[in-house]
């Protein structure tokens, strides 16, 4: 562990789960590979009190979890750049999902961090 990296140190001491269709064993200590019925496995983990599950850097997994209604909260970081191309975070098709904004933070350089809770079917405004 790198004592100068408290985030990495904290992550190394926490249980980790990898959802995979190909991986059967993980070399990272404290890591469990979820395969087979991943929806059921994630449902069991969500039912376990006292913790939270986080997804870092897998748009494919996030879209799958959203499609299966297994997401309670979304934290979006918006950087003040336009790249003009890239992979969509949310799919072009699929179910609509309502979000309630519960927190917003920003940095002096313009990064915004928005925290949303999912609410199920959205309520649309009328004109």
C-alpha positions as CSV (number, residue, x, y, z in Angstrom):
1,X,0.0,0.0,0.0
2,X,1.1,3.5,-0.8
3,X,0.9,5.6,2.5
4,X,0.8,8.7,0.3
5,X,-2.4,7.5,-1.4
6,X,-5.2,7.3,1.2
7,X,-7.8,6.5,-1.5
8,X,-5.9,3.5,-2.7
9,X,-5.2,2.4,0.8
10,X,-8.9,2.5,1.7
11,X,-9.8,0.7,-1.5
12,X,-7.3,-2.1,-0.7
13,X,-8.9,-2.7,2.7
14,X,-12.5,-2.9,1.4
15,X,-14.2,-5.9,-0.1
16,X,-14.4,-5.7,-3.9
17,X,-16.6,-7.4,-6.5
18,X,-16.0,-7.9,-10.2
19,X,-18.9,-8.7,-12.5
20,X,-17.5,-10.7,-15.4
21,X,-18.5,-13.1,-18.1
22,X,-14.9,-14.4,-18.6
23,X,-13.0,-13.9,-15.3
24,X,-13.2,-16.8,-12.8
25,X,-10.6,-15.7,-10.3
26,X,-9.2,-12.4,-9.2
27,X,-5.6,-11.7,-8.1
28,X,-6.6,-8.7,-6.1
29,X,-6.9,-9.5,-2.4
30,X,-10.4,-9.3,-1.0
31,X,-12.0,-9.5,-4.5
32,X,-15.0,-11.7,-5.3
33,X,-15.9,-12.5,-8.9
34,X,-19.6,-12.3,-9.7
35,X,-20.7,-14.5,-12.6
36,X,-23.8,-16.4,-13.5
37,X,-26.9,-14.6,-12.2
38,X,-25.2,-11.3,-11.6
39,X,-28.6,-9.5,-11.0
40,X,-29.3,-11.9,-8.1
41,X,-25.8,-11.5,-6.7
42,X,-26.0,-7.7,-6.8
43,X,-29.5,-7.9,-5.2
44,X,-28.1,-9.9,-2.3
45,X,-25.2,-7.4,-1.9
46,X,-27.6,-4.5,-1.9
47,X,-29.8,-6.2,0.8
48,X,-26.8,-6.6,3.1
49,X,-26.9,-3.7,5.6
50,X,-24.0,-1.4,6.5
51,X,-22.4,-0.6,3.2
52,X,-22.6,0.7,-0.3
53,X,-21.6,-0.6,-3.7
54,X,-19.8,1.6,-6.1
55,X,-19.0,1.2,-9.8
56,X,-15.9,2.9,-11.1
57,X,-15.2,3.2,-14.8
58,X,-17.4,0.6,-16.4
59,X,-20.1,2.3,-18.6
60,X,-21.2,-1.2,-19.8
61,X,-21.9,-2.4,-16.2
62,X,-23.6,0.9,-15.2
63,X,-25.9,0.7,-18.2
64,X,-26.7,-3.0,-17.4
65,X,-27.4,-2.1,-13.7
66,X,-29.6,0.8,-14.7
67,X,-31.5,-1.5,-17.1
68,X,-32.1,-3.9,-14.3
69,X,-33.1,-1.2,-11.8
70,X,-30.2,-2.0,-9.5
71,X,-29.0,1.6,-9.0
72,X,-30.0,3.8,-6.1
73,X,-27.7,6.7,-6.6
74,X,-25.7,8.2,-9.4
75,X,-22.7,10.6,-8.9
76,X,-21.8,12.4,-12.2
77,X,-18.7,14.4,-12.6
78,X,-18.9,16.9,-15.4
79,X,-15.7,18.4,-16.7
80,X,-15.8,21.7,-18.6
81,X,-14.7,20.3,-22.0
82,X,-16.4,19.2,-25.2
83,X,-14.7,16.3,-26.8
84,X,-17.1,15.9,-29.7
85,X,-17.1,12.1,-29.6
86,X,-17.1,9.2,-27.3
87,X,-19.3,6.5,-25.8
88,X,-22.7,7.4,-24.3
89,X,-23.1,6.9,-20.6
90,X,-26.8,6.3,-20.9
91,X,-28.1,4.1,-23.7
92,X,-29.9,5.5,-26.8
93,X,-32.9,3.2,-26.0
94,X,-34.2,1.8,-22.8
95,X,-36.4,2.6,-19.9
96,X,-36.8,6.2,-18.6
97,X,-35.7,6.8,-15.1
98,X,-36.5,9.6,-12.8
99,X,-33.7,11.3,-10.8
100,X,-33.8,13.6,-7.8
101,X,-30.8,16.0,-7.4
102,X,-29.6,15.6,-3.8
103,X,-26.2,17.4,-3.9
104,X,-24.1,19.6,-6.2
105,X,-20.5,20.6,-5.7
106,X,-18.1,22.5,-7.9
107,X,-14.4,23.3,-8.1
108,X,-12.7,26.6,-9.0
109,X,-11.8,25.1,-12.4
110,X,-15.4,24.3,-13.2
111,X,-15.7,20.6,-12.4
112,X,-19.2,19.9,-11.1
113,X,-20.2,16.9,-9.1
114,X,-23.9,16.1,-9.1
115,X,-25.4,13.4,-6.9
116,X,-28.8,12.0,-7.9
117,X,-31.1,9.4,-6.4
118,X,-33.2,7.3,-8.7
119,X,-36.9,7.6,-8.3
120,X,-38.3,5.0,-10.7
121,X,-40.6,6.3,-13.5
122,X,-40.0,10.0,-14.1
123,X,-42.7,12.7,-13.7
124,X,-42.6,15.0,-16.7
125,X,-43.5,18.7,-16.6
126,X,-46.3,20.0,-18.7
127,X,-46.0,23.3,-20.6
